[in-house]
Amino acid sequence: MKIDAAVVREESGPFEIETVELEEPRAGEVRVRVVGAGICHTDLSVRDQLLPTPLPAVLGHEGAGVVEAVGEDVTKVEPGDHVVLTFTYDDACEQCRDGQVALCENVMEMNFGGQRLSDGSTPLRDEDGEELSGMFFGQSSFATHAIATEENAVPVDDDVPLAMLGPLGCGIQTGAGGVINVLDPQAGASIVVFGAGSVGLSGVMAADVKGCTDIVAVDPLAPRRETARDLGATHAIDPTAVEDVEGAIRDHLGGGAEYTLETAGVAQVLRQAVDCLGHGGTCGVIGAPPMGTEVGLDVNDMLLGRTVTGITEGNANPDLFIPDLIDLYRRGKFPFDELVTFYDFDEIERAVADQEAGEVIKPVLRVGEP
């Protein structure tokens, strides 16, 4: 079928809406009419070829929409269901069998390869018949319609606005899951979140849900520090206004932090996040710098019980965690809608520019009607 999709054809090139051809869903796949799609930093990293998805490509990995058709053997969803599209996984490797689907052994190939793992095919072609990288994160949702898999289509109730739910599939799930699923701070704990974008602010909200009493947000942008305070941060630090970020944190907390969350994807910031930990503290690493980036740590400091742990997609099982986050939202405990700014689909380039300028936190494209 013919659909409209935002295609990136060259490194750092624009997202241009084109008419393309989408295959029918195969066995185990579903076709989703996209209602909303969040724009994530990962989409822009691929656009700039800092991550390995081949171009030309249709990106987008925070989609939400309505199931239109299902392939053979699909039982989890049916036409008419509302779904959030998240990362995909093979559901067969040892990690998946252990319930750690975010750590799937084929996670890179299946989410960044731009093609089906089974046979290297793609469901997308342009009007000249050229193949386009598709199935990005199992969806390629910068389009009016997307082919997803049964695994990464998460059914949700229809009582919450569908267009805004897409970011739950990646950025919001990642930040919240990093705190709730991985760090798991106890009530009364201290946590420092480095970076107050959508991932970091989701971590701030999750820390508030968990009952942390000291929640420090570190970000150079004043509006984001203010948003962090509105969403539960008890203190905010401008890293450009102090000479010693770690010292400022220790002074505020009266010692090292029990937990830190690094979401900026900058090696220097990760070092700060580790260095401001107290003895026995844990740093969760979410921010993804360019491939091959390394960071140096003081080994003797690490011997004092400090832990550094990597986090992918909040180490979440999306079928369970995304409905949990929606339930927290219904109860007024996780107001992620405050992060969202909507744009029409044909405004994708303006949405990207506003995000890169720091003018919005989580741009979401309105692609179709619910």
Buried (B, 14 or more C-beta within 10 A) or exposed (E): EEBBBBBBBEEEEBBEBBEBBBBEBBEBBBBBBBBBBBBBBBBBBBBEBBBEBBBBBBBBBBBBBBBBBBBEEBEBBEEEBBBBBBBBBBBEBEBBEEEBBBBBBBBEBBBBBBBBBEEEEBBBBBEEEEBBBBBBBBBBBBBBBBBBBBBBBBBBEEEBEBBBBBBBBBBBBBBBBBBBBBBEBEEEBBBBBBBBBBBBBBBBBBBBBBEBEBBBBBBBBEEBBBBBBEBBBBBBBBBEEBEEBBEBBBEBBEBBBBBBBBBBBBBEBBBBBBBBBBEEBBBBBBBBBEEEEEBEBEEEEEEEEBBBEEBBBBBBBBBEBBBBBBEBBEEEBBEBBEBBEBBEBEBBBEBBEBBEEEEBBBBBBBBBEE
